[in-house]
Amino acid sequence: MDAALVAYFFGSKRELFDEVVNPFSDSSALMARLLDGDPRLVGERLARLVIEALDDTGRRERILGTIRTAAVEADTARKVGEKFTTELLEPVVSQLGVAQAPLRAALVMSQILGLALARHVVGLEDLTSASQDELVAALAPTLQRYLVGDIP
């Protein structure tokens, strides 16, 4: 793609990157959705958002493309970490009023990346055949613990 096309349609390479890696249209709306409601259910809300995003073909392809690129390009990996861990998950954890927001956000991201890879890249049968509700029920307690529970 020509640099002039990037500038015309997106303004800058950074804005193009943000459009490609952000499978959610509005991070502030996503944060509000996660934080709205009982804090004891934030892990379930996050699990459902992730599973729904990965089950939407368009968003899944963008997410998996970003993960694949991050696996081989250090700059992309750093930007993905900043976008999701630092800009989205850490503020959510901070709003929940618990310590160790950076560690908690990184642990949550590790679960999300692991699920995306295992279900949609490796294609583990038990994960590919599981329903959204089954996956949410399995993932939510781990996310909940990482978000607000005790961690050593």
C-alpha positions as CSV (number, residue, x, y, z in Angstrom):
1,M,0.0,0.0,0.0
2,D,1.2,3.4,-0.9
3,A,2.1,5.8,2.0
4,A,-0.2,8.4,0.5
5,L,-3.2,6.0,0.7
6,V,-2.4,5.3,4.4
7,A,-2.3,9.0,5.1
8,Y,-5.5,9.6,3.1
9,F,-7.6,6.9,4.7
10,F,-6.1,6.7,8.2
11,G,-4.1,9.8,8.8
12,S,-0.9,7.9,9.9
13,K,0.6,4.5,10.2
14,R,-0.2,4.6,14.0
15,E,-3.9,5.2,13.2
16,L,-3.9,2.4,10.7
17,F,-2.3,0.1,13.3
18,D,-4.9,1.1,15.9
19,E,-7.7,0.3,13.4
20,V,-6.3,-3.1,12.6
21,V,-5.4,-4.3,16.1
22,N,-8.5,-3.0,17.8
23,P,-11.3,-5.5,17.3
24,F,-13.5,-3.4,19.5
25,S,-14.7,-0.1,18.1
26,D,-14.4,2.0,21.3
27,S,-12.0,1.1,24.1
28,S,-13.8,3.5,26.6
29,A,-17.1,1.8,25.9
30,L,-15.5,-1.6,26.4
31,M,-14.0,-0.5,29.7
32,A,-17.4,0.8,30.8
33,R,-19.1,-2.4,29.8
34,L,-16.5,-4.4,31.8
35,L,-16.8,-2.2,34.9
36,D,-20.6,-1.8,34.8
37,G,-22.1,-4.2,37.3
38,D,-21.1,-6.5,40.1
39,P,-17.3,-6.7,40.4
40,R,-17.7,-10.3,41.3
41,L,-18.8,-10.9,37.7
42,V,-16.1,-8.9,35.8
43,G,-14.3,-12.1,34.8
44,E,-17.4,-13.5,33.3
45,R,-18.1,-10.2,31.4
46,L,-14.6,-10.2,30.0
47,A,-14.7,-13.9,29.1
48,R,-18.0,-13.3,27.2
49,L,-16.6,-10.3,25.4
50,V,-13.5,-12.2,24.3
51,I,-15.3,-15.3,23.2
52,E,-17.9,-13.3,21.3
53,A,-15.0,-11.3,19.6
54,L,-13.2,-14.5,18.6
55,D,-16.4,-16.1,17.3
56,D,-17.1,-13.1,15.0
57,T,-15.3,-14.0,11.8
58,G,-14.2,-10.4,10.9
59,R,-12.9,-9.6,14.4
60,R,-11.3,-13.1,14.8
61,E,-9.3,-12.7,11.6
62,R,-8.1,-9.2,12.7
63,I,-7.2,-10.6,16.2
64,L,-5.4,-13.7,14.8
65,G,-3.6,-11.7,12.1
66,T,-2.3,-9.3,14.8
67,I,-1.2,-12.2,17.1
68,R,0.6,-13.9,14.2
69,T,2.4,-10.6,13.3
70,A,3.3,-10.0,16.9
71,A,4.8,-13.4,17.1
72,V,7.4,-12.5,14.5
73,E,7.8,-8.7,14.8
74,A,9.0,-7.3,18.1
75,D,7.7,-3.8,17.3
76,T,4.2,-5.1,16.7
77,A,4.4,-7.3,19.9
78,R,5.3,-4.2,21.9
79,K,2.4,-2.2,20.4
80,V,-0.1,-5.0,21.0
81,G,1.1,-5.1,24.6
82,E,0.6,-1.4,25.0
83,K,-2.8,-1.3,23.3
84,F,-4.4,-4.1,25.2
85,T,-2.5,-4.6,28.4
86,T,-1.5,-1.0,29.2
87,E,-4.3,1.0,27.6
88,L,-7.2,-1.3,28.3
89,L,-6.7,-4.0,30.9
90,E,-4.5,-2.1,33.4
91,P,-7.0,0.8,33.7
92,V,-9.8,-1.7,34.2
93,V,-7.9,-3.4,37.0
94,S,-7.0,-0.1,38.6
95,Q,-10.7,0.9,38.5
96,L,-11.5,-2.4,40.4
97,G,-9.3,-1.1,43.2
98,V,-6.8,-3.9,43.5
99,A,-3.0,-3.8,43.6
100,Q,-0.6,-5.1,41.0
101,A,-2.5,-3.9,37.9
102,P,0.3,-4.5,35.4
103,L,0.8,-8.1,36.5
104,R,-2.9,-8.8,36.6
105,A,-3.4,-7.3,33.2
106,A,-0.5,-9.4,31.8
107,L,-1.9,-12.5,33.3
108,V,-5.3,-11.8,31.8
109,M,-3.8,-11.2,28.4
110,S,-1.9,-14.5,28.6
111,Q,-5.1,-16.4,29.0
112,I,-6.8,-14.5,26.2
113,L,-3.8,-15.1,23.8
114,G,-3.6,-18.8,24.9
115,L,-7.3,-19.4,24.2
116,A,-7.2,-17.6,20.8
117,L,-4.2,-19.7,19.7
118,A,-5.4,-23.0,21.1
119,R,-8.9,-22.7,19.7
120,H,-8.4,-20.9,16.4
121,V,-4.8,-21.5,15.3
122,V,-3.9,-24.9,16.7
123,G,-7.6,-26.0,16.5
124,L,-7.8,-28.1,19.7
125,E,-11.0,-30.1,19.1
126,D,-12.4,-29.7,22.7
127,L,-12.1,-26.0,22.4
128,T,-13.3,-25.6,18.8
129,S,-16.4,-27.7,19.6
130,A,-17.2,-26.1,22.9
131,S,-20.1,-23.6,23.0
132,Q,-19.7,-20.0,24.0
133,D,-21.4,-20.6,27.3
134,E,-19.1,-23.6,28.1
135,L,-16.0,-21.5,27.3
136,V,-17.2,-18.6,29.3
137,A,-17.9,-20.9,32.3
138,A,-14.4,-22.4,32.1
139,L,-12.5,-19.1,31.4
140,A,-14.4,-16.7,33.7
141,P,-13.1,-18.0,37.1
142,T,-9.5,-17.7,36.0
143,L,-10.0,-14.2,34.6
144,Q,-11.9,-13.2,37.8
145,R,-9.0,-14.4,40.0
146,Y,-6.5,-12.5,37.9
147,L,-8.6,-9.4,37.9
148,V,-9.6,-9.1,41.5
149,G,-8.6,-12.3,43.4
150,D,-5.6,-13.2,45.4
151,I,-2.4,-13.6,43.5
152,P,1.0,-14.3,45.0
